[in-house]
Amino acid sequence: MDNLSSIFTSNKNTPKKLLDFASKCNSEDALKKKLRGDPKFLFSIIKNMEISRENKPLFIRLFSIIKRPDLTRAERKAVNIINQKFIKEKFYAKPFVEDGDNSDQTILNLKKLHGWDIEELEERLQPGEIEPPHSAYGFIGKNESLLTLLVKDNKTVHQHGFSHKEIADELSQFLEVCGSIFDCNNKHVKYKGTSYRIDVFCSRGCQDNPFDPGYYPGDPNGEGLPTSSYDMKISKLNESGQAVVTVTNVTSMLPSLIRKFGFYEGDTRYRVSPEDLINLFNLNPRKM
């Protein structure tokens, strides 16, 4: 196992305070002893570090220091504050649950999603080939990190007091009210007391669902995740019939992507952000 000093120096995100602290110690044991003897300093370092894959080795080593069995009673008491919810969220994240609420750390810990390696999924989601299951425009940007994107939208949704399921269910209910896409172009609908105008743009083919490529809904060999063959523009209207909020490129697979994975697409023309949908449907957060 790499020694603590080498982990400090090799990690570009190591806080300068910690590097300066380590430089004053002439041995590994002296460094560990000094860190254990100053738990408030150690806590301040951990608290302000970014949660990321790159920082994981550093977190683990720092955590091992404050959990050493040879701590004195006074030292154990001093580090109790470190072993609260903050630390548990970083190191004891629960498994990812599709259709459920997941913590940011659970998402960052993902190696696979829906059975696919994250690297393979990212390659498939990026713009490029026209042939299925790829998309010429892509589901995320060329150099965009899927996990970073999922965490960003997860934070946004939770900060607004919602779950992904609540937002997806609202969109699904709205699409049901709209009815058949063949009778939906330039259509005015009333939804929960608000007026909307719908415009539909049908494509020549069908876009595979990137999480269930090669299958169509109802295919016994697939999982039936929705595909998409149209884009919808939804405009919320005021009393004068003028559009006050407009969301474009809503696809039939979007509710499923949001509900199962918290995925609103990334740096692409097809992204529909959580804020877009919250504003579009006048959503009120659940009571916390």
C-alpha positions in Angstrom: 0.0 0.0 0.0 1.3 3.5 -0.8 2.5 5.4 2.2 0.5 8.4 3.3 3.1 11.0 2.2 3.2 9.7 -1.4 -0.6 9.8 -1.6 -0.5 13.4 -0.4 2.0 14.5 -3.0 0.6 12.5 -5.9 -2.9 13.8 -5.5 -3.2 17.1 -7.2 -6.3 17.9 -5.1 -4.5 17.5 -1.8 -5.2 20.7 0.2 -2.1 23.0 0.6 -2.7 23.0 4.3 -2.2 19.3 4.4 0.9 19.3 2.3 2.4 22.0 4.5 1.5 20.0 7.6 3.1 16.8 6.1 6.3 18.6 5.1 7.0 19.4 8.8 7.1 15.6 9.7 10.3 13.6 9.1 8.6 10.2 9.1 5.4 8.4 8.3 4.8 7.5 12.0 5.4 11.1 13.0 2.9 12.4 10.4 0.2 9.9 11.6 0.8 10.7 15.2 0.6 14.5 14.5 -2.7 14.1 12.6 -4.2 11.9 15.3 -3.2 14.5 17.9 -4.9 17.3 16.1 -8.4 15.9 15.2 -9.9 19.3 14.7 -7.4 20.1 12.0 -8.0 16.7 10.4 -11.8 17.2 10.5 -11.5 20.6 8.8 -9.4 19.0 6.0 -11.9 16.2 5.4 -14.9 18.5 5.6 -13.7 20.8 2.9 -12.4 18.2 0.4 -14.3 17.5 -2.7 -15.9 14.0 -3.0 -14.4 12.4 -6.1 -12.9 9.2 -7.4 -9.5 10.9 -7.4 -9.7 11.8 -3.8 -10.9 8.4 -2.6 -7.5 7.0 -1.7 -6.8 10.1 0.4 -10.1 9.9 2.1 -9.6 6.2 3.0 -6.2 6.8 4.5 -7.3 9.8 6.5 -10.3 7.9 7.7 -8.1 4.9 8.7 -6.0 7.3 10.9 -8.9 8.6 12.9 -10.3 5.1 13.3 -7.1 3.5 14.6 -7.8 1.1 17.6 -4.8 2.4 19.5 -6.3 5.9 20.1 -6.5 7.0 23.7 -9.8 7.7 25.3 -9.2 11.4 25.0 -8.4 11.0 21.3 -11.5 8.9 20.7 -13.6 11.5 22.3 -12.0 14.3 20.2 -12.6 12.5 16.9 -16.2 11.5 17.6 -17.4 14.6 15.7 -15.6 13.3 12.6 -17.5 9.9 12.8 -20.9 11.5 12.3 -23.2 11.6 9.3 -20.6 13.4 7.1 -18.1 10.6 7.2 -20.7 7.9 6.9 -22.1 9.5 3.8 -18.7 9.3 2.2 -17.7 5.8 3.1 -20.9 3.8 3.6 -23.0 4.8 0.6 -25.8 2.4 -0.2 -26.1 0.6 -3.5 -27.7 2.5 -6.4 -31.5 1.9 -6.6 -33.2 2.4 -10.0 -36.5 4.3 -9.6 -35.3 5.4 -6.1 -33.6 8.2 -4.3 -29.8 7.9 -4.2 -27.1 9.9 -2.4 -24.5 11.8 -4.3 -21.8 9.5 -3.0 -23.8 6.4 -4.1 -23.8 7.8 -7.6 -20.0 8.6 -7.5 -19.3 5.0 -6.4 -20.9 3.5 -9.5 -18.8 1.2 -11.6 -21.9 -0.1 -13.5 -25.3 1.3 -14.3 -28.2 -0.9 -15.5 -25.6 -3.6 -16.0 -23.3 -1.5 -18.2 -19.8 -0.4 -17.4 -19.8 3.4 -16.8 -17.0 3.8 -19.4 -19.0 1.9 -22.0 -22.2 3.9 -21.2 -20.3 7.2 -21.6 -19.0 6.2 -25.0 -22.5 5.2 -26.1 -24.0 8.4 -24.8 -21.6 10.8 -26.4 -22.3 12.2 -29.9 -20.9 10.4 -32.8 -22.2 7.6 -34.9 -25.7 7.8 -36.4 -26.3 4.0 -36.2 -28.2 2.8 -33.1 -27.8 2.8 -30.2 -25.7 5.9 -30.8 -27.0 9.4 -31.5 -25.5 12.0 -33.8 -26.3 14.7 -31.3 -25.5 12.5 -28.3 -27.1 12.3 -24.9 -24.1 13.9 -23.1 -21.3 16.1 -24.3 -18.2 14.8 -26.0 -16.0 15.0 -22.9 -18.7 15.1 -20.3 -18.6 12.8 -17.3 -21.8 10.8 -16.8 -21.4 10.5 -13.0 -20.6 14.2 -12.5 -23.7 15.1 -14.5 -25.9 12.7 -12.5 -24.6 14.1 -9.2 -25.1 17.7 -10.4 -28.8 17.0 -11.3 -29.3 14.9 -8.1 -28.2 17.9 -6.0 -30.5 20.2 -7.9 -33.5 18.0 -7.5 -32.9 17.5 -3.8 -32.2 21.1 -3.1 -35.6 22.0 -4.7 -37.3 19.4 -2.4 -38.2 16.8 -5.0 -37.3 13.3 -6.1 -36.6 12.3 -9.7 -39.7 10.0 -9.6 -41.9 13.0 -8.7 -40.7 15.0 -11.6 -40.9 12.0 -14.0 -44.4 11.2 -12.9 -45.5 14.8 -13.5 -44.1 14.7 -17.0 -45.7 11.3 -17.7 -49.1 12.5 -16.5 -48.9 15.6 -18.7 -48.0 13.5 -21.8 -51.0 11.3 -21.1 -53.3 14.3 -21.1 -51.8 15.4 -24.4 -53.0 12.1 -26.0 -51.7 10.7 -29.3 -48.7 12.5 -30.8 -50.5 12.2 -34.2 -53.2 14.5 -32.9 -51.0 16.7 -30.8 -49.3 19.2 -33.1 -50.2 22.9 -32.4 -52.6 21.6 -29.8 -53.7 23.5 -26.7 -54.3 21.5 -23.5 -55.3 22.4 -20.0 -53.3 20.7 -17.2 -54.0 21.3 -13.6 -55.5 24.7 -14.3 -52.7 25.9 -16.6 -52.8 26.3 -20.4 -50.1 24.8 -22.6 -49.4 24.6 -26.3 -47.8 21.5 -27.8 -45.8 21.2 -31.0 -44.6 17.8 -32.2 -41.7 17.1 -34.6 -41.6 13.5 -35.8 -38.4 11.9 -36.9 -37.8 9.5 -39.8 -36.6 6.7 -37.6 -36.5 5.5 -34.0 -33.9 6.4 -31.4 -32.8 3.4 -29.3 -32.8 3.8 -25.5 -29.1 3.9 -24.6 -29.7 1.9 -21.5 -31.5 -0.9 -23.4 -30.0 -0.7 -26.9 -31.3 -2.8 -29.8 -34.7 -3.5 -28.4 -38.1 -2.0 -28.7 -40.8 -1.6 -26.0 -42.5 -4.9 -25.4 -39.7 -6.9 -27.0 -39.5 -10.1 -24.9 -35.7 -10.1 -25.3 -35.3 -6.6 -24.0 -36.5 -4.8 -20.9 -39.0 -2.6 -22.7 -37.4 0.7 -21.9 -39.0 3.4 -24.0 -37.5 4.5 -27.3 -38.2 7.7 -29.1 -39.4 8.8 -32.5 -40.5 12.4 -31.9 -39.5 15.6 -30.1 -42.0 17.8 -28.4 -42.0 21.5 -27.6 -44.1 22.4 -24.6 -45.0 26.0 -23.9 -46.7 27.2 -20.8 -49.1 30.1 -21.6 -50.3 33.0 -19.6 -53.9 34.4 -19.6 -53.2 36.3 -22.8 -52.0 33.1 -24.6 -48.4 34.1 -24.6 -45.6 31.6 -23.9 -44.0 32.3 -20.5 -42.0 29.0 -20.2 -40.9 26.9 -23.2 -39.2 23.5 -23.0 -38.0 22.0 -26.2 -36.9 18.5 -27.3 -39.0 16.5 -24.8 -38.9 12.9 -26.0 -41.0 9.9 -25.1 -38.1 8.2 -23.4 -37.3 11.2 -21.1 -39.7 10.3 -18.2 -38.1 6.8 -18.0 -34.6 8.2 -18.1 -35.4 10.6 -15.3 -37.4 8.1 -13.1 -34.9 5.2 -13.4 -31.6 7.0 -13.5 -32.1 10.7 -12.6 -30.8 11.3 -16.2 -31.9 14.6 -17.9 -29.3 14.3 -20.6 -26.2 16.5 -20.7 -24.5 19.1 -22.8 -26.6 18.5 -25.9 -29.6 20.0 -27.6 -31.8 17.4 -26.0 -31.1 18.3 -22.4 -34.2 19.1 -20.3 -33.0 20.3 -16.9 -34.8 19.6 -13.6 -35.4 23.4 -13.3 -37.0 23.4 -16.7 -39.6 20.9 -15.7 -40.1 22.3 -12.2 -40.9 25.7 -13.7 -42.9 24.3 -16.6 -45.4 22.5 -14.3 -45.4 24.9 -11.4 -44.2 22.1 -9.1 -44.3 22.7 -5.3 -41.7 20.8 -3.2 -42.9 18.1 -0.9 -42.9 18.8 2.8 -39.5 17.9 4.2 
